[in-house]
Amino acid sequence: MAEKLWRAQFPETTRWRLEAPLTVTPGEPPPNARLITRLMEVGLYDEAIGELKYAERELGASPLLTASEAYAWNRKGELRTAITLMKHAYPQFMAAGGETLPVEMRRVMFPMAYWDLIQKYAVGRGLDPHLMAALITQESTFQADVKSGANAWGLMQILPSTGRIYAPKVGVRPWRVSKLTNPDVNIRIGMAYFADLVKKYDGVMGALVAYNAGGSRYRKWVAEYPGADRDEFIDNIPFFETQNYLKRILGTADDFRALYPRTYPRGR
């Protein structure tokens, strides 16, 4: 009954389809459920988040409250926070790739962000846009202004030295490193760079390894395991970080394909 009542409080765009195969129990709806609903409806997401946090203090944390907060952050455009919260709400389902989660939740975990830019520059380079969206998810979780401790910038985590080389090649003039926080510039440079890695390192797998661990390591590892298929090659990589990086990107690309099917070529 509590689940039915909770569903009744939320419009179709903000509640989650909890029928099957989920086994989570949302618990009692918070006393401010109607207010949360109204705030969501009119786009007052900061206020809705505040009310959801109040509900958590009153009732204790629950997956549904956390998922609702993730949705609000998603609608605000704070994708990194939204993704983190949704994965925190249902970590047990992520272990299986998230297939058992309702589509609404999976779309918060795997948002179609910057899709026009990704599609434009990926397809133009013969790359699979779903794979490139997965790469961006892994590199930056769609945070355009992020800067890593290794001085990699923006959505595709481009080093300033790489940006300086590729900027004139893709028509970015004048060059300034701060331009790497511009989504269009970052994706344009990143796709050109990745496409060159694909050509240099025998395809997508080699490009991904080179992007994460460097081209020399890819050459070394592929020489050590000649003839290995994709999964065997990944499992033989001695760096767990790179293994995990590859598995996450390839799995996330499958999630993007399932959620946002397209007929674009899969690339090289």
Backbone as CSV, one residue per row, in Angstrom:
resi,resn,N_x,N_y,N_z,CA_x,CA_y,CA_z,C_x,C_y,C_z
1,MET,0.829,-1.201,0.000,0.000,0.000,0.000,0.868,1.258,0.000
2,ALA,1.975,1.198,0.779,2.866,2.353,0.831,3.428,2.664,-0.546
3,GLU,3.795,1.614,-1.284,4.347,1.816,-2.617,3.316,2.446,-3.536
4,LYS,2.076,1.973,-3.446,1.008,2.518,-4.285,0.761,3.982,-3.950
5,LEU,0.757,4.297,-2.654,0.530,5.674,-2.230,1.672,6.571,-2.699
6,TRP,2.919,6.064,-2.570,4.063,6.868,-3.005,3.979,7.158,-4.492
7,ARG,3.629,6.140,-5.291,3.516,6.346,-6.726,2.461,7.409,-7.034
8,ALA,1.388,7.387,-6.275,0.292,8.320,-6.529,0.714,9.763,-6.280
9,GLN,1.767,9.955,-5.456,2.195,11.309,-5.134,3.011,11.950,-6.257
10,PHE,3.613,11.116,-7.129,4.545,11.646,-8.102,3.993,11.560,-9.514
11,PRO,4.189,12.600,-10.324,3.778,12.530,-11.731,4.625,11.508,-12.464
12,GLU,4.165,11.122,-13.656,4.834,10.045,-14.385,6.298,10.351,-14.669
13,THR,6.614,11.628,-14.856,7.992,11.961,-15.215,8.938,11.916,-14.032
14,THR,8.439,11.865,-12.797,9.340,11.910,-11.658,9.256,10.696,-10.762
15,ARG,8.317,9.824,-10.973,8.287,8.627,-10.134,8.906,7.473,-10.904
16,TRP,9.263,6.448,-10.196,9.952,5.314,-10.808,9.009,4.124,-10.875
17,ARG,9.104,3.385,-11.964,8.283,2.188,-12.121,8.921,1.070,-11.314
18,LEU,8.340,0.778,-10.172,8.957,-0.169,-9.250,8.338,-1.553,-9.301
19,GLU,7.524,-1.820,-10.315,6.805,-3.085,-10.311,7.772,-4.268,-10.278
20,ALA,8.291,-4.699,-11.365,9.201,-5.831,-11.435,10.228,-5.501,-12.507
21,PRO,11.432,-6.048,-12.369,11.855,-7.067,-11.426,12.535,-6.520,-10.183
22,LEU,12.383,-5.245,-9.857,13.011,-4.717,-8.655,12.467,-5.394,-7.406
23,THR,13.348,-5.539,-6.416,12.931,-6.117,-5.145,13.062,-5.103,-4.016
24,VAL,13.343,-3.848,-4.364,13.483,-2.834,-3.331,12.114,-2.431,-2.809
25,THR,12.083,-1.982,-1.562,10.850,-1.513,-0.944,11.007,-0.042,-0.633
26,PRO,10.193,0.814,-1.195,10.382,2.241,-0.998,10.077,2.708,0.411
27,GLY,9.280,1.982,1.168,8.904,2.418,2.496,7.782,3.436,2.454
28,GLU,7.488,4.026,3.608,6.404,4.993,3.692,6.766,6.262,2.926
29,PRO,5.803,6.837,2.232,6.077,8.118,1.575,6.323,9.182,2.631
30,PRO,7.182,10.154,2.349,7.461,11.185,3.345,6.253,12.085,3.549
31,PRO,6.182,12.749,4.696,5.039,13.632,4.949,4.965,14.810,3.983
32,ASN,6.076,15.158,3.379,6.102,16.284,2.439,6.071,15.824,0.986
33,ALA,5.524,14.630,0.725,5.534,14.070,-0.634,4.827,14.982,-1.631
34,ARG,3.682,15.528,-1.242,2.948,16.386,-2.173,3.737,17.651,-2.508
35,LEU,4.400,18.205,-1.500,5.211,19.398,-1.740,6.372,19.074,-2.679
36,ILE,7.024,17.932,-2.458,8.115,17.514,-3.339,7.611,17.391,-4.772
37,THR,6.454,16.760,-4.917,5.863,16.587,-6.239,5.662,17.927,-6.929
38,ARG,5.079,18.867,-6.213,4.774,20.168,-6.806,6.056,20.908,-7.181
39,LEU,7.050,20.857,-6.309,8.317,21.516,-6.601,8.971,20.931,-7.847
40,MET,8.894,19.617,-7.979,9.431,18.962,-9.176,8.676,19.429,-10.423
41,GLU,7.359,19.486,-10.310,6.520,19.836,-11.462,6.837,21.225,-11.997
42,VAL,7.130,22.166,-11.098,7.357,23.548,-11.534,8.840,23.856,-11.722
43,GLY,9.694,22.844,-11.590,11.108,23.028,-11.873,11.919,23.647,-10.759
44,LEU,11.392,23.646,-9.531,12.144,24.172,-8.388,12.945,23.025,-7.769
45,TYR,13.991,22.632,-8.474,14.707,21.415,-8.091,15.555,21.599,-6.843
46,ASP,16.123,22.789,-6.634,16.874,23.021,-5.402,15.977,22.853,-4.185
47,GLU,14.785,23.422,-4.270,13.844,23.306,-3.161,13.393,21.859,-2.977
48,ALA,13.177,21.148,-4.086,12.791,19.738,-3.996,13.890,18.917,-3.338
49,ILE,15.141,19.200,-3.685,16.261,18.492,-3.070,16.299,18.755,-1.570
50,GLY,16.056,20.002,-1.184,16.000,20.323,0.239,14.917,19.544,0.962
51,GLU,13.752,19.423,0.347,12.660,18.667,0.959,12.977,17.170,1.014
52,LEU,13.635,16.657,-0.005,14.025,15.246,0.006,15.043,14.971,1.106
53,LYS,15.964,15.896,1.325,16.934,15.728,2.408,16.235,15.783,3.768
54,TYR,15.241,16.654,3.877,14.450,16.703,5.109,13.741,15.369,5.333
55,ALA,13.170,14.817,4.272,12.484,13.526,4.384,13.448,12.429,4.820
56,GLU,14.671,12.472,4.318,15.667,11.475,4.721,16.006,11.610,6.199
57,ARG,16.067,12.846,6.682,16.340,13.035,8.110,15.193,12.518,8.963
58,GLU,13.979,12.690,8.476,12.806,12.275,9.243,12.581,10.763,9.187
59,LEU,12.765,10.176,8.018,12.413,8.766,7.810,13.614,7.849,7.687
60,GLY,14.794,8.417,7.528,15.962,7.605,7.236,16.144,7.468,5.734
61,ALA,17.355,7.160,5.350,17.658,7.034,3.927,16.930,5.847,3.324
62,SER,16.525,5.991,2.076,15.920,4.883,1.341,16.329,5.010,-0.118
63,PRO,16.396,3.888,-0.837,16.772,3.967,-2.253,15.871,4.903,-3.053
64,LEU,14.573,4.885,-2.773,13.657,5.701,-3.565,13.878,7.192,-3.331
65,LEU,14.136,7.584,-2.078,14.416,8.992,-1.807,15.709,9.427,-2.499
66,THR,16.728,8.579,-2.408,17.992,8.901,-3.061,17.823,8.976,-4.573
67,ALA,17.044,8.049,-5.136,16.792,8.061,-6.577,16.033,9.317,-6.988
68,SER,15.086,9.746,-6.162,14.334,10.964,-6.461,15.242,12.186,-6.426
69,GLU,16.167,12.197,-5.462,17.127,13.296,-5.402,18.035,13.279,-6.636
70,ALA,18.431,12.081,-7.047,19.253,11.959,-8.256,18.519,12.523,-9.466
71,TYR,17.227,12.231,-9.559,16.434,12.755,-10.669,16.444,14.285,-10.655
72,ALA,16.278,14.868,-9.466,16.254,16.327,-9.365,17.591,16.928,-9.803
73,TRP,18.687,16.323,-9.375,19.998,16.809,-9.803,20.167,16.669,-11.315
74,ASN,19.653,15.578,-11.859,19.705,15.384,-13.306,18.979,16.505,-14.034
75,ARG,17.787,16.852,-13.532,17.005,17.906,-14.173,17.690,19.267,-14.037
76,LYS,18.477,19.453,-12.980,19.240,20.687,-12.799,20.436,20.764,-13.745
77,GLY,20.774,19.641,-14.352,21.943,19.595,-15.210,23.218,19.209,-14.500
78,GLU,23.107,18.852,-13.212,24.275,18.417,-12.438,24.409,16.901,-12.597
79,LEU,24.910,16.497,-13.753,24.859,15.085,-14.120,25.770,14.227,-13.262
80,ARG,26.924,14.750,-12.911,27.860,13.953,-12.113,27.255,13.594,-10.766
81,THR,26.647,14.561,-10.106,25.992,14.301,-8.825,24.840,13.332,-9.000
82,ALA,24.051,13.518,-10.057,22.908,12.639,-10.308,23.347,11.199,-10.521
83,ILE,24.378,11.007,-11.326,24.875,9.656,-11.602,25.376,9.004,-10.321
84,THR,26.142,9.749,-9.536,26.696,9.206,-8.294,25.589,8.792,-7.338
85,LEU,24.580,9.631,-7.186,23.482,9.320,-6.274,22.685,8.110,-6.738
86,MET,22.402,8.028,-8.035,21.613,6.902,-8.521,22.364,5.592,-8.352
87,LYS,23.651,5.608,-8.598,24.446,4.396,-8.393,24.523,4.039,-6.914
88,HIS,24.550,5.054,-6.058,24.552,4.810,-4.611,23.218,4.227,-4.153
89,ALA,22.143,4.645,-4.802,20.819,4.157,-4.405,20.664,2.673,-4.683
90,TYR,21.178,2.215,-5.809,20.976,0.815,-6.214,22.283,0.174,-6.680
91,PRO,23.297,0.101,-5.804,24.587,-0.462,-6.240,24.494,-1.928,-6.622
92,GLN,23.563,-2.655,-5.991,23.468,-4.090,-6.285,23.049,-4.348,-7.723
93,PHE,22.319,-3.417,-8.312,21.875,-3.603,-9.688,22.957,-3.209,-10.687
94,MET,23.884,-2.352,-10.276,24.968,-1.973,-11.168,25.908,-3.131,-11.417
95,ALA,26.038,-4.034,-10.446,26.939,-5.175,-10.603,26.538,-6.036,-11.789
96,ALA,25.255,-6.029,-12.117,24.759,-6.817,-13.248,24.552,-5.957,-14.485
97,GLY,25.129,-4.759,-14.470,25.016,-3.880,-15.629,23.768,-3.025,-15.627
98,GLY,22.943,-3.142,-14.577,21.779,-2.284,-14.459,20.575,-2.719,-15.251
99,GLU,20.637,-3.932,-15.873,19.534,-4.316,-16.751,18.207,-4.429,-16.017
100,THR,18.246,-4.724,-14.706,17.008,-4.925,-13.968,16.405,-3.622,-13.462
101,LEU,17.081,-2.521,-13.661,16.544,-1.244,-13.210,15.551,-0.691,-14.226
102,PRO,14.540,0.029,-13.751,13.634,0.710,-14.678,14.400,1.667,-15.593
103,VAL,13.876,1.855,-16.781,14.550,2.685,-17.778,14.804,4.089,-17.244
104,GLU,13.854,4.649,-16.490,14.013,6.016,-15.981,15.270,6.139,-15.130
105,MET,15.534,5.126,-14.296,16.717,5.165,-13.445,17.984,5.008,-14.269
106,ARG,17.945,4.113,-15.224,19.123,3.886,-16.053,19.463,5.129,-16.869
107,ARG,18.454,5.889,-17.268,18.727,7.103,-18.040,19.339,8.205,-17.181
108,VAL,19.111,8.159,-15.880,19.822,9.074,-14.993,21.270,8.621,-14.850
109,MET,21.484,7.305,-14.737,22.848,6.778,-14.639,23.638,6.992,-15.923
110,PHE,22.941,6.880,-17.047,23.591,6.982,-18.360,22.872,8.053,-19.186
111,PRO,23.105,9.327,-18.864,22.349,10.398,-19.522,22.811,10.637,-20.955
112,MET,21.886,11.105,-21.761,22.185,11.423,-23.162,22.692,12.866,-23.248
113,ALA,23.781,13.122,-22.562,24.306,14.480,-22.475,25.241,14.782,-23.640
114,TYR,25.189,16.003,-24.123,26.053,16.458,-25.220,25.935,15.539,-26.440
115,TRP,24.767,14.911,-26.602,24.639,13.900,-27.646,24.825,14.480,-29.044
116,ASP,24.315,15.678,-29.293,24.469,16.268,-30.627,25.945,16.443,-30.980
117,LEU,26.733,16.907,-30.004,28.164,17.089,-30.246,28.874,15.750,-30.400
118,ILE,28.535,14.806,-29.531,29.169,13.484,-29.602,28.872,12.828,-30.941
119,GLN,27.606,12.865,-31.327,27.203,12.259,-32.599,27.917,12.941,-33.775
120,LYS,27.907,14.257,-33.771,28.490,15.012,-34.885,29.966,14.684,-35.079
121,TYR,30.733,14.768,-33.999,32.179,14.612,-34.132,32.617,13.151,-34.159
122,ALA,31.847,12.263,-33.537,32.198,10.839,-33.587,31.929,10.264,-34.968
123,VAL,30.714,10.457,-35.460,30.362,9.901,-36.767,31.246,10.509,-37.854
124,GLY,31.563,11.784,-37.714,32.438,12.426,-38.691,33.830,11.818,-38.746
125,ARG,34.234,11.164,-37.654,35.547,10.518,-37.598,35.465,9.004,-37.749
126,GLY,34.271,8.492,-38.041,34.114,7.052,-38.184,34.096,6.309,-36.870
127,LEU,33.739,7.001,-35.790,33.715,6.403,-34.457,32.286,6.114,-34.023
128,ASP,32.147,5.207,-33.095,30.846,4.843,-32.541,30.465,5.865,-31.470
129,PRO,29.396,6.643,-31.661,29.040,7.663,-30.667,28.680,7.081,-29.309
130,HIS,28.127,5.873,-29.281,27.807,5.259,-27.992,29.082,4.951,-27.209
131,LEU,30.084,4.456,-27.893,31.364,4.189,-27.242,32.002,5.485,-26.759
132,MET,31.897,6.535,-27.542,32.474,7.812,-27.147,31.734,8.416,-25.953
133,ALA,30.416,8.231,-25.908,29.660,8.673,-24.732,30.114,7.903,-23.501
134,ALA,30.389,6.613,-23.670,30.880,5.802,-22.555,32.262,6.259,-22.113
135,LEU,33.113,6.618,-23.066,34.441,7.129,-22.732,34.334,8.412,-21.918
136,ILE,33.453,9.304,-22.331,33.260,10.554,-21.595,32.707,10.277,-20.202
137,THR,31.782,9.330,-20.095,31.259,8.955,-18.782,32.388,8.531,-17.861
138,GLN,33.278,7.695,-18.364,34.376,7.189,-17.550,35.391,8.276,-17.223
139,GLU,35.669,9.134,-18.183,36.710,10.139,-17.990,36.273,11.277,-17.069
140,SER,35.045,11.749,-17.227,34.653,12.981,-16.523,33.270,12.946,-15.909
141,THR,32.519,11.882,-16.117,31.112,11.811,-15.704,30.349,13.047,-16.175
142,PHE,30.654,13.498,-17.380,29.964,14.610,-18.037,30.128,15.945,-17.308
143,GLN,31.210,16.118,-16.571,31.478,17.413,-15.942,32.445,18.185,-16.833
144,ALA,31.927,19.203,-17.493,32.697,19.887,-18.535,33.880,20.673,-17.991
145,ASP,33.803,21.143,-16.750,34.863,22.005,-16.223,35.833,21.270,-15.306
146,VAL,35.789,19.940,-15.293,36.633,19.185,-14.378,38.090,19.229,-14.848
147,LYS,38.993,19.265,-13.871,40.430,19.229,-14.141,41.045,18.216,-13.191
148,SER,41.778,17.263,-13.727,42.324,16.187,-12.903,43.652,16.589,-12.282
149,GLY,44.110,15.771,-11.340,45.417,15.994,-10.738,46.554,15.833,-11.725
150,ALA,46.288,15.126,-12.812,47.293,14.949,-13.870,47.220,16.061,-14.909
151,ASN,46.433,17.100,-14.626,46.280,18.264,-15.511,45.553,17.923,-16.809
152,ALA,44.636,16.957,-16.736,43.772,16.655,-17.882,42.479,17.442,-17.714
153,TRP,41.973,17.989,-18.815,40.882,18.958,-18.752,39.627,18.458,-19.448
154,GLY,38.487,18.801,-18.830,37.204,18.729,-19.509,36.637,17.345,-19.713
155,LEU,35.640,17.286,-20.587,34.825,16.087,-20.766,35.641,14.860,-21.137
156,MET,36.589,15.009,-22.045,37.391,13.871,-22.494,38.771,13.858,-21.862
157,GLN,38.966,14.723,-20.843,40.216,14.756,-20.081,41.428,14.872,-21.005
158,ILE,41.462,15.978,-21.711,42.519,16.257,-22.679,43.676,16.977,-21.986
159,LEU,44.892,16.510,-22.213,46.063,17.217,-21.710,46.280,18.494,-22.523
160,PRO,46.769,19.564,-21.887,47.030,20.800,-22.631,47.958,20.592,-23.828
161,SER,48.955,19.714,-23.681,49.870,19.462,-24.800,49.134,18.849,-25.989
162,THR,48.195,17.946,-25.720,47.389,17.356,-26.795,46.476,18.405,-27.409
163,GLY,45.864,19.216,-26.555,44.998,20.275,-27.060,45.729,21.237,-27.965
164,ARG,46.964,21.587,-27.592,47.752,22.530,-28.389,48.058,21.961,-29.776
165,ILE,48.325,20.658,-29.843,48.633,20.018,-31.126,47.396,19.935,-32.017
166,TYR,46.263,19.560,-31.407,45.075,19.261,-32.210,44.191,20.476,-32.473
167,ALA,44.303,21.518,-31.663,43.426,22.681,-31.846,43.483,23.235,-33.270
168,PRO,44.657,23.520,-33.826,44.671,24.048,-35.197,44.186,23.038,-36.229
169,LYS,44.348,21.748,-35.937,43.902,20.717,-36.881,42.385,20.687,-37.019
170,VAL,41.689,21.061,-35.937,40.219,21.001,-35.960,39.599,22.393,-36.017
171,GLY,40.419,23.413,-36.279,39.895,24.755,-36.487,39.638,25.558,-35.235
172,VAL,40.314,25.231,-34.136,40.164,25.997,-32.896,41.290,27.025,-32.840
173,ARG,40.955,28.277,-33.097,41.922,29.377,-33.089,41.257,30.619,-32.508
174,PRO,41.981,31.398,-31.703,43.309,31.108,-31.160,43.226,30.044,-30.068
175,TRP,44.348,29.432,-29.756,44.358,28.376,-28.752,44.602,28.943,-27.354
176,ARG,43.780,28.521,-26.419,43.989,28.756,-24.989,43.580,27.487,-24.268
177,VAL,44.326,27.103,-23.251,44.027,25.849,-22.558,42.649,25.883,-21.915
178,SER,42.198,27.065,-21.507,40.880,27.179,-20.881,39.761,26.770,-21.828
179,LYS,40.029,26.761,-23.133,39.002,26.337,-24.093,38.649,24.860,-23.940
180,LEU,39.493,24.102,-23.259,39.200,22.681,-23.057,38.014,22.459,-22.132
181,THR,37.557,23.498,-21.451,36.335,23.367,-20.652,35.085,23.658,-21.476
182,ASN,35.271,24.063,-22.718,34.145,24.253,-23.637,33.782,22.897,-24.235
183,PRO,32.546,22.415,-24.042,32.201,21.071,-24.517,32.460,20.852,-25.998
184,ASP,32.107,21.833,-26.837,32.315,21.673,-28.273,33.792,21.511,-28.597
185,VAL,34.613,22.364,-28.038,36.053,22.305,-28.302,36.643,21.007,-27.769
186,ASN,36.290,20.648,-26.551,36.856,19.448,-25.937,36.501,18.192,-26.726
187,ILE,35.228,18.061,-27.089,34.799,16.870,-27.828,35.400,16.863,-29.231
188,ARG,35.471,18.018,-29.861,36.048,18.086,-31.207,37.516,17.638,-31.198
189,ILE,38.278,18.158,-30.242,39.681,17.765,-30.133,39.800,16.305,-29.708
190,GLY,38.995,15.913,-28.727,39.074,14.548,-28.219,38.765,13.499,-29.267
191,MET,37.765,13.759,-30.097,37.407,12.796,-31.145,38.516,12.694,-32.196
192,ALA,39.108,13.823,-32.556,40.205,13.798,-33.526,41.389,13.012,-32.976
193,TYR,41.695,13.247,-31.714,42.804,12.537,-31.068,42.519,11.043,-30.981
194,PHE,41.302,10.678,-30.559,40.968,9.262,-30.419,40.974,8.569,-31.778
195,ALA,40.476,9.235,-32.803,40.477,8.647,-34.146,41.899,8.363,-34.615
196,ASP,42.838,9.241,-34.276,44.236,8.983,-34.624,44.785,7.792,-33.845
197,LEU,44.381,7.657,-32.584,44.808,6.494,-31.799,44.264,5.198,-32.394
198,VAL,43.032,5.247,-32.879,42.441,4.062,-33.520,43.295,3.625,-34.710
199,LYS,43.716,4.585,-35.515,44.547,4.265,-36.683,45.923,3.739,-36.264
200,LYS,46.468,4.316,-35.222,47.844,3.999,-34.819,47.947,2.688,-34.053
201,TYR,46.891,2.355,-33.292,46.975,1.202,-32.385,45.939,0.124,-32.705
202,ASP,45.747,-0.136,-33.960,45.044,-1.351,-34.410,43.563,-1.392,-34.079
203,GLY,42.927,-0.260,-33.910,41.494,-0.274,-33.668,41.104,0.293,-32.319
204,VAL,39.836,0.106,-31.987,39.260,0.724,-30.794,39.917,0.224,-29.516
205,MET,40.146,-1.087,-29.393,40.720,-1.613,-28.162,42.097,-1.017,-27.903
206,GLY,42.933,-0.997,-28.930,44.246,-0.394,-28.768,44.164,1.082,-28.434
207,ALA,43.212,1.784,-29.047,43.039,3.210,-28.769,42.634,3.442,-27.318
208,LEU,41.730,2.618,-26.809,41.303,2.768,-25.414,42.460,2.517,-24.453
209,VAL,43.247,1.480,-24.723,44.403,1.200,-23.870,45.380,2.365,-23.926
210,ALA,45.657,2.861,-25.121,46.583,3.976,-25.268,46.055,5.229,-24.578
211,TYR,44.766,5.456,-24.655,44.150,6.634,-24.034,44.347,6.608,-22.524
212,ASN,44.285,5.411,-21.944,44.378,5.275,-20.490,45.801,5.043,-19.999
213,ALA,46.525,4.150,-20.662,47.812,3.704,-20.130,48.999,4.042,-21.018
214,GLY,48.742,4.544,-22.213,49.824,4.894,-23.122,50.025,3.866,-24.217
215,GLY,50.442,4.347,-25.365,50.612,3.476,-26.518,51.717,2.454,-26.349
216,SER,52.810,2.807,-25.660,53.914,1.860,-25.490,53.485,0.653,-24.673
217,ARG,52.644,0.883,-23.682,52.151,-0.255,-22.897,51.250,-1.139,-23.748
218,TYR,50.423,-0.532,-24.588,49.591,-1.352,-25.470,50.468,-2.235,-26.350
219,ARG,51.491,-1.671,-26.960,52.376,-2.452,-27.816,53.016,-3.602,-27.032
220,LYS,53.430,-3.313,-25.812,54.069,-4.336,-24.975,53.094,-5.460,-24.661
221,TRP,51.883,-5.105,-24.248,50.916,-6.123,-23.832,50.423,-6.947,-25.009
222,VAL,50.195,-6.318,-26.135,49.696,-7.065,-27.285,50.772,-8.016,-27.808
223,ALA,52.045,-7.642,-27.638,53.135,-8.537,-28.046,53.252,-9.732,-27.110
224,GLU,52.897,-9.535,-25.850,52.984,-10.622,-24.874,51.884,-11.655,-25.051
225,TYR,50.757,-11.249,-25.640,49.615,-12.158,-25.789,49.108,-12.132,-27.231
226,PRO,49.931,-12.563,-28.170,49.505,-12.549,-29.575,48.345,-13.509,-29.802
227,GLY,47.381,-13.062,-30.563,46.244,-13.914,-30.883,45.163,-13.970,-29.826
228,ALA,45.343,-13.266,-28.709,44.321,-13.281,-27.651,43.068,-12.561,-28.129
229,ASP,41.894,-13.107,-27.771,40.666,-12.391,-28.105,40.488,-11.219,-27.148
230,ARG,39.448,-10.438,-27.361,39.286,-9.202,-26.601,39.248,-9.446,-25.102
231,ASP,38.400,-10.362,-24.651,38.245,-10.588,-23.221,39.524,-11.138,-22.607
232,GLU,40.173,-12.045,-23.311,41.425,-12.617,-22.814,42.495,-11.541,-22.712
233,PHE,42.557,-10.687,-23.715,43.533,-9.601,-23.691,43.306,-8.695,-22.484
234,ILE,42.056,-8.317,-22.248,41.755,-7.439,-21.113,42.142,-8.108,-19.803
235,ASP,41.786,-9.378,-19.649,42.069,-10.081,-18.396,43.561,-10.260,-18.149
236,ASN,44.365,-10.219,-19.189,45.814,-10.386,-19.037,46.550,-9.075,-18.805
237,ILE,45.859,-7.961,-18.896,46.503,-6.673,-18.629,46.920,-6.625,-17.161
238,PRO,48.181,-6.314,-16.865,48.651,-6.372,-15.478,48.188,-5.220,-14.595
239,PHE,47.614,-4.175,-15.181,47.136,-3.034,-14.402,45.635,-3.182,-14.170
240,PHE,45.237,-3.332,-12.911,43.807,-3.451,-12.621,43.061,-2.205,-13.064
241,GLU,43.670,-1.035,-12.885,42.999,0.214,-13.270,42.631,0.197,-14.754
242,THR,43.553,-0.263,-15.591,43.284,-0.295,-17.030,42.266,-1.373,-17.371
243,GLN,42.360,-2.534,-16.714,41.338,-3.572,-16.892,39.951,-3.017,-16.596
244,ASN,39.832,-2.393,-15.439,38.545,-1.856,-15.009,38.067,-0.758,-15.955
245,TYR,38.981,0.069,-16.393,38.680,1.155,-17.329,38.053,0.602,-18.604
246,LEU,38.673,-0.413,-19.176,38.167,-0.999,-20.417,36.810,-1.658,-20.212
247,LYS,36.681,-2.433,-19.139,35.426,-3.143,-18.895,34.280,-2.166,-18.655
248,ARG,34.566,-1.096,-17.931,33.518,-0.106,-17.661,33.081,0.600,-18.947
249,ILE,34.028,0.987,-19.755,33.672,1.698,-20.989,32.896,0.793,-21.929
250,LEU,33.350,-0.423,-22.119,32.659,-1.340,-23.029,31.264,-1.675,-22.518
251,GLY,31.136,-1.874,-21.201,29.816,-2.148,-20.632,28.892,-0.949,-20.704
252,THR,29.434,0.237,-20.417,28.627,1.450,-20.485,28.189,1.738,-21.916
253,ALA,29.044,1.453,-22.883,28.652,1.623,-24.287,27.453,0.752,-24.618
254,ASP,27.430,-0.466,-24.094,26.270,-1.343,-24.304,25.020,-0.749,-23.671
255,ASP,25.182,-0.139,-22.488,24.035,0.508,-21.836,23.500,1.654,-22.692
256,PHE,24.390,2.471,-23.228,23.953,3.572,-24.089,23.248,3.050,-25.342
257,ARG,23.762,1.978,-25.927,23.118,1.422,-27.121,21.721,0.909,-26.801
258,ALA,21.578,0.271,-25.636,20.274,-0.275,-25.253,19.271,0.831,-24.943
259,LEU,19.739,1.891,-24.287,18.841,2.970,-23.883,18.524,3.927,-25.025
260,TYR,19.487,4.155,-25.892,19.336,5.128,-26.972,19.732,4.469,-28.297
261,PRO,18.948,3.519,-28.776,19.330,2.791,-29.994,19.404,3.724,-31.195
262,ARG,20.435,3.516,-31.979,20.637,4.293,-33.198,21.133,3.352,-34.287
263,THR,21.112,3.806,-35.512,21.584,2.993,-36.628,22.923,3.489,-37.142
264,TYR,23.620,4.294,-36.337,24.906,4.818,-36.772,25.921,3.690,-36.869
265,PRO,26.903,3.829,-37.745,27.938,2.796,-37.836,28.698,2.688,-36.523
266,ARG,29.112,1.493,-36.190,29.787,1.250,-34.923,31.247,1.675,-34.959
267,GLY,31.710,2.157,-36.074,33.085,2.638,-36.146,34.058,1.505,-36.402
268,ARG,35.308,1.823,-36.245,36.352,0.849,-36.567,36.462,-0.195,-35.470
